[in-house]
Amino acid sequence: MSQKIYIRSASTSSRIRPLPATQKYYKIFTPGEEVIKSAHTNFLRGHGTYEEKGDLKASVAGVKEQVNKLISVRPLKSRYNGQVGEVLVGRIMEVQQKRWKVDTNSRLDSALLLSSVNLPGGELRRRSVEDQHMMRQYLREGDLISAEVQSVFMDGTLSLHTRSLKYGKLGQGILVKVFPSLVKKCKLHFHNLPFGISLILGNNGYIWISPLVTNSEGNEGGFVQNLEEVVSKDTREAMGRVRNCILALVQSYMMLYDTSIVFAYEESLKYSVHELLLPEAMVDIAVLTQHRLGMLEDYEFN
């Protein structure tokens, strides 16, 4: 007996509501497309652009950004370019002399100096030869860490530090990799979400989802993590739901920050966790989240 299968497109879903009329859209320029005409000579050429016969054209696919007279095109997909003070999530790639080499999704591997970390117990003292021999006991290849950009070298290599106790080795959780341009720059990148999940939104596009972190944890200088603690089924399900909500927002190129992720989580409760990977569900969540964000912006504006 043959079975009929009906496929309903996401656009016909009754749950999808139209976006507010005040929603702001950005024009995406393609390589070679004209950004500024030759008649406008009062401009400065920035990154992602080139000049041809007096016209300013885009050299990458992205959106236009203008600061006074400086005009640039920010690519939609690019490697991370770090700035001092930004919060990152990275993976230890190699243990070298007096430093660790860290993958931070940038063009070059970043460096975490032994002098830029808190020793176990939070001790502040000069690093000895014994500390150098014990570096692999602190952090070894494959470990995930949270850190902050301390400085940027001439060749673009980032120098990291974990001197604050909120930084350090990461324990049990889920790592999600997204485009760095989709992570909104905010004052806070460490969030405890209301449904029992902790979130680290790395500026480099690496997002860490973990069980709720309390203030009593992380008192060993950021090196001691309990990997034997049993995570409850409800917590693991919530972590998986947050991950799938982030993927849904990324597919629609929406900005990622605590409010957008919380809204997406609340709109996703009508689905099971595995259903969130269906194309219709991903579009549905993204549109409903965009609608709520638009209503919030209108409310704050008024």
N, C-alpha and C positions, 0 to 999 in steps of 0.2 A: 504494500500500500504506500503510495507516494504521499509525502507530507509537505504541505504548503508552508513556506516561510515568508513572513511579511517583514519588510525592513522599513522603518520609519525614520526619515531624516531628522536631524536635530532641529532644523528650522521650523518643522511642523509641530514641535512639542508645545503643548498648552502651558507648560510651566515657564516658558521663556517669554519674558516681557520686553517691550521695546526699551532701548536705552534713552536716558533723558536727553532732551534737545540741547542742553548746555554742555554735553560731553565734548571735551577737547580732543581733537585728532591731530596727528603729526604727519606731514607729508614725508614720504620715504623717497630719497633721491637715489637713482641708480648711477653706476659709473659712467662718466661722460655726459651726464645731464647737466644742463645749465642751472647754476645756483643764483648768480648775479649777472645781469647784463652789462655790457661794456659801457652803457650810459652812466652807470653808477661807479664812478672811479674812486670814491671816497670809502675804501674798505681795506682791511688787512687780511692776507691769505693765511688761514690756519691749517691745522691737520686735516687730512682727508679731502683736500682740495688742490687744484692746480689751475694755472692761468693759461688761457689759449685765445689769442687774438683779442685781448682785452676782456674776455669773458671769464668768470670764475666758475669752474666746473668741478663736479664731485669725482673723486678718484676711488671712492668706496661706496657701497650701498649702506645708507644710514639716514639719520635725521639731521637737520640743520640746527646748529647752535650758534648764537651770536652774543658776544660780550662787547658792548660798545661798538667799535669798528672792526673787531676781530671776528671773522666768520670761519667756522669749521664744520665738518660733517662727522658726526659720531657714528661709527659703524655699529650695526646691530650685533654682529658676532666678532669678537676680538679677544685677544689675550688680555689678562689683567695688568694694568699699569698702576702700581701701588703708590700711595701717598702717605706721608708721615701721620701717624695717629689712627690709621684705619685698622679695623679688627679683621683678622684672617683665621681661617681653618686650614691646616696644612698636614701633609703626611711626611714623616721622616724617611728620607731616601738613602742617606749614607751618614755614617759616623766618621768624622775627620778629626784632625788634630785641633783641639780646643774649640770645635764647632760642629754643628749638625747641618747637613744639607737637607733642605725642606722643599717639597713640591707645593707651590702655592698658586698653580694655574697661571703663572706669568711666563714671560719669554725665557727667563733664566731662573734656575733654582735659587731659592732664598737661603740666607745664612742665619743660623741661631747660634750665637757665640756662647761659650760656657760662662763667660762673665756676665751674660745678659739674662741668666735664669736664677731663680731662687733655689738654693740647695734644699734637700729634704729637711723639714723642720723650720724652714724659713730663715736659715742662718745667713747673715750678711758678713762675709769675710773674704779674704783673698783666696783665689783658687789655687790649690796646690797640685803637685804632680799626681798625688793619690786621687784627687778629684778627676783628673784627666783619664786615669786608668779605669775609673768607675763610670765613665760617661754612658757606656752601653747599658749599665744597670738603671740609669735614670731614664733614658730614651733610646730605643733601638729601632732598627729598620722596620717600617710598617706601622709604627705608632702614629696615631692621629693627635694633633695638638691644636689648641687655640692660642693665638699670640697677637701681638700688636706691632705695627711697622714702626721701628725706631728711627731708621734713616734709610736713604736711598743712595747707593754708590754711583760713581760716574758712569759705569756701564749699564746701569738700570737694575742691578742686583739689589734686593731688599734685605736689610738687616732687621731682624726681629728681636723681640724681647718678651719674656713672660714673668716680669718682676712682680706683677700684681697676682694675688692669690686666686683671682677669678680666671686667670689663664693657666695653662698647663696641659697635662696629658688627658685625653678624653677616654672614657670607659665604654660602656655598652650604649649602642645607639645605631642610628642610620645616617649615612652620608649621602646627600643629594647634590649632584653637580648641575649647575645652571649657568646661563650666560651672566658674566659679572655686571653687564649693563642693566640687568633686570632687578638687581638688588638695590633697593632704595637706600640712599645715604641718610642715616638718622643719627641722633645723639646716642641712642641705646641700640646695641645689637645682641644683647643677652636678654632673653624674654622667658618668663615663666607663664605659660598660657593657662587660661582658666580651667582647662580640662585635663590638668595633670601632666603636661608635657613641657620640657625645657627646650628652647630653640636658640641656636647661635646662627645668626645671619652674617656669614663672612662676606666682606666686600669683594673678595676674589671669586665669588660665585660658588663657594663650597658651603653648604648648609648642613648643620649638625642637629639631628633630632634625637632626644634622649629622654629617659624618665625624669621626673621632676627633681631638680637639684636644690637642696636646702643650703642655707648659709653655714651650717655646721660642717659641711663637706669641704674638701679641698684644703685642709689645714696641715698638709704634709708637704707644702711647697709645690703642689701640683704634679707630683710624680707617683703617688700611691693611689691606685684605682681598684675597687673591689669588683672583679669580673665574675665572681662566683655568686653574687646576689641574684636571687630569682626575681625576674620581672613578671608581674601578673599578666594574665591573658588580656584583661581590659586595657592595660597600659600598652601592651604590644599592638593591640588593635587600634588604639588611638594614634600610636606612632605611625602605623601603616596608613591610616586615614590622612594624617597630616602630609605624609610623603606624596600620596596620590593627589591630594588637593594642590600641592605645590606644582606637580607635573601638569595638572590641568591649567593652572594659571600661566605656566611657562609656555604651554602650547599656544596660548592666545596672546603671548608677548605682553603680559600684564606685570606691573611692578610688584615686587615681593617685599612686604613689610608686615609687622605684627597685625595690623588691622585687616589687611587684605586676606591674610592667611586665616584669621579667626572667622571672618565672614564666609570664606570658602568652606571652612570646616562645618559651620552651622548649616550652610546650604546643602552640604553633602550627606547630612544625616538621613535623608530619604533613601539613600542608596547603601548597599553593603560595601565593604571595603574593596572587594574584587570587582564590583560593578563600576567603580570609579575609573577604571582603566578603559571602559568602553568609550568610543568617540562621542556618542551622543551625550553621555553623562559628563564628559570633560567640557564639552561646549556649553552644556546647561549650567554647570557650576560657574564657569568663567563669566557667562553673560549675567547670571543672577548676582554674582559678586560685583561685577562692574556696575550693575544697576544700584546696588546698595551703596557703593562708594560714591557714585554720582549724587545720590540723595543726601549722603553725609556732607559732601562738599557744598551742596546747595544750602543745607541747614546751617553750616558754619559760616557761609558767606552772608546769609541773611541775618 
